Amino acid sequence: MTEENSKLLHDLRSKCSSLKSAAELYKDCSPAEKKEMLALMNSAAAEITKILAQLSQS
């Protein structure tokens, strides 16, 4: 495994963990917080997709 792939996998684990944590907290959020939490989850999901695309090209 290359150093770049190792970093990508680390980043992937981190983003997945963040997404999972946000999903677990979501149910207890106020409506305003839910909107903010969804924005954060969408951002994390976009980053996950980007990392997966990079991994598939390596």
Residue pairs with C-beta under 8 A, 6 or more apart in sequence:
1 9
2 58
4 58
5 55
5 58
8 51
8 54
8 55
8 58
9 55
11 47
11 51
12 48
12 51
12 52
12 55
15 44
15 47
15 48
15 51
16 48
18 40
18 44
19 41
19 44
19 45
19 48
22 37
22 40
22 41
22 44
23 41
25 37
26 34
26 37
26 38
26 41
29 37
